[in-house]
Amino acid sequence: MNPLFRHITKSLAGKLIITIGLLIIIGGGISWYILIDNGRKALVDNATQSTASYSELIRKGTRYAMLTFQRESIQHTIDNIGAAENVKRIRIFDSKGKIFYSSRHNEIGPMVDRSSTACIGCHSGTGKTSATLTGKNQWTIYEGSEGDRILAFVEPVYNESSCYNSSCHAHSPEQKVLGIIETDFSLSPVDKNIRKLIINTTIYALFFLSLSSLVLYFILRRFVLTPVSTLSDAMEKVASGDLNQMVKISSADEMSILSNTFNVMTEELRIARENMKNWTQTLEAEVSKKTEDLRKSQNKLIQAEKMASLGRLTADVAHEIRNPLTAIGGFARRLHKIVVAGKEKEYAEVVVTEVDRLEKILRDVLVFSREAKYHLERHNIGNVVRDMMKTYEGLCREQSINVEIKIEKDLPAVLLDMEQGRQAIANLITNAIDAMPASGTLTITAGQEVLHDAAYVFLKVSDTGRGIPENKLPFIFEPFFSTKEIGYGTGLGLSITRKIMEEHGGFIKAESGVEKGSSFSLYFPYQNEADSMKIRCWEYMKCRRDKDATIKCPAYPHFGRMCWAVAGTFCEGKAQGTFAQKYDDCRKCEFYQKMRNKEV
C-alpha cells in the first residue's frame, strides 16, 4: 500500500475528506446522469413533436388536393415542405405500401419493404395493422447513410367520410386507413445540443464538485480539523505532563462542548496532581514528624527506664550508706573538737569536709530518687526571687558579679510548692554564680508568655560565663552529668530542677553557647480566674481524676487549657493525660476545640 495513502487513511481529516468526496462524486455522478438523460429525452421529445408537426402540416396541406385528386399539388406541397432544413425525406404510401409521393422523386412508384423503418410500427410481427399506429409506435430513430441519426415519424391517413363519400374516390367505408405519411427528420441539431448539454453539464458538475469540495474542506478545516488538531496537540502536551493546557474553541457546537470537557478534565487532572503532590509532601512531613515523635518517645522511654533503674539503685545505695556516713560524720566532728593542733587537727578537718560533701550528695540523690509530695499554693515568683537573692548578695559581691533583676509588673501568682520551687531556682542561681568565678553579670528575668494557647509565667536565669558546648547541651539534664571540674557539684542539680518543674506541670529550657553564657528558663503553668471558672478537663472527659486519687494526671489541679499544655501532646514531656495519650494532636480533642471556640 502506498505510504501516503496509508497515512491519509489513518488521519481523521483524510477519512472525512475521502468519505465525503466519494459521496459528492457518487451523488454528483448520479445527478449528472439524470440531468443528461432528462435533457436528451427532452430534446428528442421536442424533435419528435416538431416532426409530428411537419407530418400534421403535410396531412392538412395535402388533404384538399387528395380529395380533388390533384397529384401535382400534393407533390408540390411535399417538395416545399421537404426542402425545409433538417427534413431529410417525406413519403406517402397507400394502404398496400406503394410509394405514391416522395420528396425524392426517384423513390416514387415501388412498393416499400416491410422491414423498412416506416413499416416497423405496423408490421413488426405482431399482426397489428396500421390502424393501431399510435404513440411510440409512430416514430423510431435509425442511422442514416451519412452517419447521422434520423428520426422517422409515420402518421396514418384515415378514411374520413369526405373521402369515401367523394365522387372522385372509390374507397369503401370499411377501409379505415388510406395510407401512411412518413417524415424523416435529421437529429444532427439535437445531437449537437445533446453534446453541448453533456459538455456544459459536465463542466458545471466538475465546477460544482470542485467548489463543493473546496467549501467543504474549508468548513471541515474551520469547524472540525483545526479544533481536532488543537485538541490533539493539547492532549499530546497533557500526555507529556504539561497539565496547564486550556483549549479555546468559540464555536457553539459539539467541538466547543468537547473543548470545555477537555479543559475541565485537564483542570481536574492538574488539581489532582497538585493534591497528590501536596499529599506526598504532607505524607513525607507526617512520616518525618512521626519518626521524630517515635525517636523522642524512644528517648523518653529510655530516659524513664534509666531514671526508674537509677531511682531504685540510688534509693537502695542511699539507705545503705546513710547510717555509716552519719556515724563517720559524728565521730569526725568530735575528733575535730578534741584535737588541739598538729596533723591530727588537719586530718580531722579534711574528714569533716568530705563527710559534709558526701551528705550533700546523699541528700541530692534522695531528693532525685524519691517521690516527693507537693503542697501547691499560689505564690508570686518575683517575690520568691527577691527573697532568695538576699542569700546570694554576699557571694556575688565577693566574685564581683553584677546582679540585674527584671520582674514584670503585676506578675500573676502561680501554683507552687515553696520548698521545691526555691530549690529549683537555687540550683540555677548557684550554677550561674559558679560559671562566673571572676566577675560577670547575673540577670534574672520574670514575665509571662503564651505557648500552645496556654499562659505561662517564666523565670529566666542568665549568666555571662564560658557557656556550654553545643555537643554537651543535650545531656545537661542527665543525672550525674556535669560540666564542672571533678569534685565540684554532684551532677544532679539540673536533673532535680527538671523533675521539680515536671511535677509542677511545667518545664525547663536551656540556651547556651561557648563564650556566650547560658540561660535557663523555668516555665510555670498559669491560669487566670476567668479560665478557672470554666469546666475542668476531667469533668468534661469524665476521667474521674477528682474522685479517684490513684488516677494520676499532671494537669490536675490545673483547669481548662492546661490539660494539653501540661499533660497533653503539647507538653515538653511525655503525654500523660488519660485522653491525651489517645491523640496524635490535642487539637483534635473536642475539649481543646471547645476551649478554642470558648464554648465551655
C-alpha positions in Angstrom: 0.0 0.0 0.0 1.2 3.5 -0.8 2.7 5.1 2.3 0.9 8.4 1.5 -2.4 6.7 1.1 -1.8 4.7 4.3 -1.0 8.0 6.1 -4.1 9.6 4.8 -6.4 6.7 5.7 -5.0 6.8 9.3 -5.9 10.5 9.6 -9.4 11.6 10.7 -9.2 14.5 8.2 -8.2 12.2 5.4 -11.0 9.8 6.2 -13.6 12.6 6.3 -12.3 14.1 3.1 -12.2 10.7 1.3 -15.7 9.7 2.5 -17.4 13.0 1.8 -15.5 13.3 -1.5 -16.8 9.9 -2.6 -20.3 10.8 -1.5 -20.0 14.0 -3.5 -18.7 12.2 -6.6 -21.3 9.5 -6.4 -24.1 12.0 -5.8 -22.7 14.3 -8.5 -22.4 11.4 -11.0 -26.0 10.4 -10.4 -27.2 13.9 -10.7 -25.0 14.4 -13.9 -26.5 11.2 -15.4 -30.1 12.2 -14.5 -29.6 15.7 -15.9 -28.1 14.4 -19.2 -30.7 11.7 -19.6 -33.6 14.1 -18.9 -32.0 16.7 -21.3 -31.6 14.1 -24.0 -35.2 12.9 -23.7 -36.4 16.5 -23.7 -34.6 17.3 -26.9 -35.7 14.1 -28.6 -39.3 14.8 -27.5 -39.0 18.3 -28.9 -37.7 16.8 -32.2 -40.5 14.3 -32.2 -43.1 17.0 -31.7 -41.5 19.1 -34.4 -41.6 16.1 -36.8 -45.2 15.3 -35.8 -46.0 19.0 -36.6 -44.4 18.6 -40.1 -46.5 15.4 -40.6 -49.6 17.2 -39.5 -48.8 20.1 -41.8 -48.3 17.7 -44.7 -51.6 15.9 -43.9 -53.6 19.1 -43.7 -51.7 20.7 -46.7 -52.4 17.8 -48.9 -56.0 17.0 -47.8 -57.8 19.1 -50.3 -55.5 18.1 -53.1 -56.2 14.4 -52.2 -59.9 14.9 -52.2 -59.7 16.6 -55.6 -57.1 14.1 -56.8 -54.6 16.9 -57.7 -51.4 14.8 -57.6 -49.2 17.7 -58.8 -50.4 19.9 -56.0 -49.7 17.1 -53.5 -46.2 16.6 -54.8 -45.6 20.3 -54.9 -46.6 20.5 -51.2 -44.3 17.6 -50.3 -41.4 19.2 -52.2 -41.8 22.5 -50.5 -42.0 21.0 -47.0 -39.2 18.5 -47.8 -36.9 21.4 -48.6 -37.1 22.6 -45.1 -33.9 22.5 -43.0 -33.2 19.2 -41.3 -36.1 17.5 -43.1 -34.4 14.5 -44.9 -37.3 12.9 -46.6 -41.1 12.9 -46.9 -43.1 10.0 -48.4 -46.7 9.0 -48.7 -47.7 5.3 -49.1 -51.0 3.8 -49.9 -52.6 1.1 -47.8 -50.7 -1.6 -49.7 -47.3 0.0 -49.2 -46.8 1.6 -52.6 -44.9 4.9 -52.6 -47.2 7.4 -54.2 -45.4 10.6 -53.3 -41.8 11.4 -52.1 -39.6 14.4 -51.7 -37.1 12.2 -53.5 -38.7 11.7 -56.9 -36.7 8.6 -57.7 -38.4 6.7 -54.9 -42.0 7.1 -56.3 -43.7 4.0 -57.6 -42.1 1.0 -55.9 -43.5 -1.0 -53.0 -41.8 -0.2 -49.7 -40.1 -3.1 -47.9 -42.0 -4.2 -44.9 -38.7 -4.3 -42.9 -38.1 -0.6 -43.6 -38.4 1.9 -40.9 -41.8 3.2 -42.0 -43.3 -0.3 -41.7 -41.9 -1.5 -38.3 -44.6 0.2 -36.3 -47.3 -1.9 -38.0 -45.6 -4.9 -39.4 -43.2 -6.0 -36.6 -44.6 -9.5 -36.5 -47.3 -8.7 -34.0 -50.1 -8.9 -36.6 -51.1 -5.3 -35.9 -52.5 -3.1 -38.6 -51.8 0.4 -39.4 -55.0 1.4 -37.6 -53.1 0.7 -34.3 -50.2 3.0 -35.2 -50.3 5.4 -32.2 -47.9 6.8 -29.6 -44.4 5.4 -29.5 -45.2 3.1 -32.5 -45.3 6.2 -34.7 -41.6 7.0 -34.6 -38.3 5.4 -34.4 -34.6 6.5 -34.8 -32.2 4.9 -37.2 -28.8 5.8 -38.5 -28.7 7.5 -41.9 -26.3 6.9 -44.8 -24.2 9.8 -43.8 -23.7 8.6 -40.2 -26.2 10.9 -38.6 -29.2 9.9 -36.7 -32.6 10.1 -38.4 -36.0 10.4 -36.7 -38.6 8.6 -38.8 -42.2 9.6 -37.9 -45.2 7.9 -39.6 -48.8 9.1 -39.4 -51.7 7.2 -40.9 -54.1 8.9 -43.3 -57.6 7.8 -42.1 -60.6 7.2 -44.4 -62.8 10.1 -43.5 -66.4 10.4 -44.6 -65.4 13.1 -47.0 -63.2 10.6 -48.7 -65.5 7.6 -49.1 -68.4 9.9 -50.0 -66.4 11.8 -52.6 -67.2 11.2 -56.3 -63.5 11.1 -57.2 -62.6 8.2 -55.0 -63.6 4.7 -54.8 -62.9 3.8 -51.2 -65.3 1.7 -49.2 -66.4 2.9 -45.8 -64.9 -0.2 -44.2 -61.4 0.8 -45.1 -60.0 2.6 -42.1 -56.6 3.8 -43.3 -56.0 5.0 -46.8 -52.2 5.4 -46.4 -49.2 6.5 -44.4 -47.2 9.7 -44.3 -43.6 9.2 -43.4 -41.4 12.2 -42.3 -37.7 11.7 -41.8 -36.2 14.4 -39.6 -32.4 14.8 -39.1 -31.3 14.7 -35.4 -28.0 16.4 -36.1 -29.1 19.7 -34.3 -30.5 17.6 -31.5 -27.3 15.5 -31.2 -25.3 18.7 -31.3 -27.4 20.2 -28.5 -27.1 16.9 -26.6 -23.3 17.0 -26.9 -23.4 20.7 -25.8 -25.6 19.7 -22.9 -23.2 16.9 -21.9 -20.2 19.3 -22.0 -22.0 22.1 -20.2 -23.4 19.7 -17.6 -20.0 18.1 -17.1 -18.3 21.4 -16.7 -21.0 22.5 -14.3 -20.7 19.3 -12.4 -16.9 19.5 -12.2 -17.1 23.1 -11.1 -19.8 22.3 -8.6 -17.8 19.3 -7.3 -14.6 21.4 -7.1 -16.4 24.3 -5.4 -18.2 22.0 -3.0 -15.0 20.1 -2.2 -13.2 23.4 -1.6 -16.0 24.8 0.6 -16.4 21.6 2.4 -12.6 21.4 3.0 -12.6 24.9 4.5 -15.7 24.1 6.6 -14.1 20.9 7.8 -10.8 22.7 8.4 -12.5 25.6 10.3 -15.0 23.6 12.4 -13.5 20.1 12.6 -9.9 19.7 11.5 -8.5 22.8 13.3 -10.3 22.1 16.6 -9.4 18.4 16.4 -5.8 19.4 15.7 -5.8 21.8 18.6 -7.2 19.2 20.9 -4.7 16.6 19.7 -1.8 19.0 20.3 -3.1 19.8 23.7 -3.6 16.1 24.5 0.0 15.3 23.5 1.2 18.1 25.9 -1.0 16.7 28.6 0.3 13.2 28.0 3.9 14.6 28.3 3.0 16.0 31.7 2.0 19.6 30.9 -1.4 20.0 32.6 -1.6 23.7 32.1 -3.3 23.3 28.8 -6.5 25.2 28.1 -8.2 24.9 24.7 -10.3 27.8 23.5 -12.9 27.0 20.8 -15.6 29.6 20.4 -18.0 27.8 18.1 -21.3 26.9 19.7 -21.3 23.3 18.7 -20.1 19.9 19.9 -16.4 21.0 19.4 -17.0 23.7 22.0 -18.6 21.2 24.3 -15.6 18.8 23.7 -13.1 21.6 24.4 -14.9 22.6 27.6 -14.9 19.0 28.7 -11.2 18.7 27.9 -10.5 21.9 29.9 -12.5 20.6 32.9 -10.7 17.2 32.6 -7.3 18.9 32.4 -8.1 21.2 35.3 -9.2 18.2 37.4 -6.1 16.3 36.5 -3.9 19.3 37.4 -5.7 19.7 40.7 -5.5 16.0 41.4 -1.7 16.1 40.6 -1.2 19.1 42.9 -3.3 17.4 45.6 -1.2 14.2 45.1 2.0 16.3 45.3 0.7 18.0 48.4 -0.4 14.7 49.8 3.1 13.3 49.1 4.7 16.3 50.8 2.3 16.1 53.7 2.9 12.4 54.0 6.6 12.9 53.9 6.2 15.6 56.6 3.9 13.4 58.6 6.3 10.4 58.3 9.2 12.7 59.3 7.1 14.1 62.2 6.1 10.6 63.3 9.7 9.4 63.0 10.8 12.3 65.2 8.0 11.6 67.6 9.0 8.0 67.8 12.6 9.0 68.3 11.6 11.3 71.1 9.2 8.7 72.6 12.0 6.2 72.5 14.4 8.6 74.1 11.8 9.3 76.7 11.2 5.7 77.3 14.9 5.1 77.6 15.2 8.0 79.9 12.2 6.8 82.0 13.6 3.4 82.3 17.0 4.8 83.1 15.6 7.0 85.7 13.5 4.2 87.2 16.5 1.9 87.4 18.7 4.7 88.7 16.0 5.7 91.3 15.8 2.1 92.6 19.6 1.8 92.7 20.2 5.2 94.3 17.5 4.6 96.9 19.0 1.3 97.9 22.5 2.7 98.0 21.4 5.8 99.9 19.8 3.8 102.6 22.8 1.5 102.9 25.4 4.3 103.3 23.3 6.8 105.2 23.8 5.3 108.7 27.5 4.5 108.3 28.1 8.0 106.9 26.2 9.6 109.8 28.4 7.7 112.3 31.6 8.7 110.5 30.5 12.3 110.4 29.7 12.3 114.1 33.0 10.8 115.1 34.9 13.1 112.7 33.3 16.2 114.2 34.1 15.0 117.8 37.6 14.2 116.8 38.0 17.7 115.3 36.8 19.3 118.5 39.1 17.3 120.9 42.2 17.6 118.8 44.1 20.8 119.6 46.7 21.2 116.8 49.0 19.4 114.5 48.4 16.9 111.7 45.6 15.3 113.6 43.6 18.5 113.6 44.2 19.0 109.8 43.2 15.4 109.0 40.0 15.6 111.1 39.0 18.8 109.3 39.5 17.1 105.9 37.3 14.2 107.0 34.6 16.5 108.2 34.7 18.4 104.9 34.4 15.3 102.8 31.7 13.9 105.0 29.7 17.1 104.5 30.2 16.8 100.8 29.0 13.2 100.8 26.0 14.1 102.9 25.1 16.8 100.4 25.4 14.3 97.5 23.3 11.8 99.5 20.6 14.4 100.1 20.6 15.2 96.3 20.3 11.5 95.5 17.4 11.0 97.9 15.6 14.1 96.6 16.1 12.9 93.0 15.1 9.3 93.6 12.1 9.7 96.0 8.6 10.6 95.0 8.1 13.9 96.7 4.7 15.1 98.0 3.9 18.6 96.8 1.8 21.2 98.5 0.8 23.6 95.8 -0.2 27.1 96.8 -0.3 30.4 94.8 2.9 32.4 95.1 4.4 35.3 93.2 7.6 34.2 91.5 9.0 37.8 91.7 8.7 37.9 95.4 10.3 34.5 95.8 13.3 35.6 93.7 13.8 38.8 95.6 13.7 37.0 98.9 16.2 34.3 97.7 18.7 36.8 96.3 19.3 38.2 99.8 21.1 34.9 100.5 23.4 35.3 97.5 24.2 39.0 97.7 27.4 38.5 99.7 28.7 35.8 97.4 28.1 37.9 94.3 30.0 40.8 95.8 33.0 38.6 96.6 33.1 37.4 93.0 32.4 40.8 91.5 29.2 39.6 89.9 26.7 42.3 88.9 23.1 41.3 89.6 20.2 42.5 87.4 16.6 41.6 88.3 13.9 42.3 85.8 10.4 41.5 87.0 7.3 42.4 85.1 4.7 44.5 87.0 1.5 42.8 88.1 3.0 39.3 87.6 0.3 36.8 88.5 0.8 34.2 91.1 1.3 30.5 90.1 0.7 27.2 91.9 4.0 26.5 93.6 5.4 24.2 96.3 7.6 26.8 98.1 10.3 24.4 99.2 10.7 22.6 95.9 10.4 25.8 93.9 13.1 27.5 95.9 15.4 24.5 95.4 14.8 24.6 91.6 15.6 28.3 91.5 18.6 28.0 93.8 20.1 25.3 91.6 20.0 27.7 88.6 21.4 30.7 90.6 24.2 28.6 92.1 25.2 27.2 88.7 25.2 30.7 87.2 27.5 32.0 90.0 29.8 29.0 89.6 30.1 29.8 85.9 31.4 33.3 86.7 34.2 32.8 89.2 36.0 36.0 88.2 33.2 38.6 87.7 30.3 38.7 85.3 26.6 39.6 85.1 23.8 37.6 86.6 20.4 38.5 85.0 17.1 37.2 86.4 14.0 38.0 84.3 10.4 37.1 85.1 7.4 37.6 82.9 4.5 36.0 81.0 4.5 34.0 77.7 1.8 32.1 75.8 2.7 28.7 74.3 0.2 26.5 72.5 -2.7 28.7 73.6 -1.7 28.3 77.2 -0.3 31.0 79.5 2.9 30.5 81.4 4.9 32.5 84.0 8.6 32.1 83.2 11.7 32.8 85.2 15.0 33.1 83.2 18.4 33.0 84.9 21.3 34.1 82.6 25.0 34.4 83.1 27.9 35.7 81.1 30.2 32.7 81.8 32.0 30.5 79.3 28.8 28.7 78.3 28.2 25.1 77.4 29.5 23.4 74.3 26.8 22.6 71.8 27.6 18.9 71.8 27.1 18.7 75.5 23.9 20.7 75.7 21.5 17.7 75.1 23.0 15.9 78.1 23.0 18.6 80.8 19.7 17.3 82.3 21.1 13.7 82.6 21.7 12.5 86.1 25.3 12.9 87.3 26.3 14.7 84.1 28.2 17.9 84.9 30.4 20.4 83.0 32.2 21.4 86.2 35.5 20.0 87.4 35.6 16.8 89.3 34.8 17.4 93.0 32.6 20.4 92.3 28.9 19.5 92.3 27.1 16.2 92.1 25.7 16.5 88.5 22.2 16.2 89.9 21.2 19.9 90.2 19.7 20.3 86.7 18.1 16.8 86.8 16.4 17.7 90.1 15.3 21.0 88.8 13.7 19.4 85.7 12.0 16.9 87.9 10.6 19.6 90.1 9.3 21.5 87.1 7.6 18.5 85.6 5.9 17.8 88.9 4.6 21.4 88.8 3.3 20.7 85.3 5.9 23.0 83.8 9.2 22.5 82.0 12.8 23.9 81.8 14.6 25.3 78.7 18.3 25.8 78.2 20.1 28.1 75.8 23.9 28.3 75.7 26.9 28.9 73.5 30.7 28.8 74.0 31.9 32.2 75.3 28.3 33.5 75.1 27.0 32.5 78.5 24.0 30.3 79.4 20.3 30.9 80.1 17.9 28.6 81.9 14.2 29.3 81.9 11.6 27.8 84.2 8.0 27.8 82.9 5.2 27.5 85.4 1.7 27.0 84.0 -0.7 29.8 84.9 -4.4 30.1 84.6 -6.4 33.2 85.4 -9.5 33.3 87.4 -11.8 33.5 84.3 -10.4 30.3 83.0 -10.5 28.7 86.4 -14.3 29.2 86.4 -14.7 27.1 83.3 -15.3 23.4 83.1 -12.4 21.3 84.3 -10.9 18.9 81.7 -11.5 15.9 83.9 -15.1 16.9 84.3 -15.5 17.2 80.5 -13.6 14.0 79.8 -15.2 12.2 82.8 -11.9 10.5 83.7 -12.9 10.8 87.5 -9.5 12.2 88.5 -11.2 14.4 91.1 -12.9 11.3 92.5 -10.1 8.8 92.5 -6.7 9.9 93.8 -5.0 6.9 92.2 -5.6 8.3 88.7 -2.5 10.5 88.2 -2.6 13.4 85.7 -0.1 16.2 85.7 -2.8 18.5 84.6 -4.6 18.2 87.9 -5.4 20.7 89.5 -4.9 23.0 86.5 -8.0 23.9 84.6 -9.1 24.3 81.1 -6.4 24.7 78.5 -3.7 23.5 81.0 -4.8 19.9 80.0 -2.9 19.7 76.7 -0.1 22.2 77.7 0.7 20.4 81.0 -0.2 16.7 80.3 -1.2 16.5 76.6 0.7 16.3 73.3 1.9 19.9 73.6 3.7 19.4 76.9 7.5 19.2 76.9 7.5 15.8 78.4 5.6 12.6 77.6 1.9 13.0 77.0 0.4 11.7 80.3 -3.2 12.7 80.2 -5.7 9.9 80.1 -7.3 11.1 76.9 -4.3 13.0 75.5 -2.4 9.7 75.0 -5.1 8.7 72.6 -4.5 11.6 70.2 -1.6 12.4 67.9 -2.5 16.0 68.3 -4.5 17.5 71.1 -6.1 19.9 68.7 -8.3 17.0 67.6 -9.7 16.7 71.1 -13.3 18.0 71.4 -12.3 19.7 74.7 -9.5 21.6 73.0 -11.8 22.7 70.2 -14.5 23.9 72.6 -11.9 25.7 74.6 -10.5 27.3 71.5 -14.0 28.4 70.5 -14.8 29.5 74.1 -17.9 27.4 74.2 -17.2 26.0 77.7 
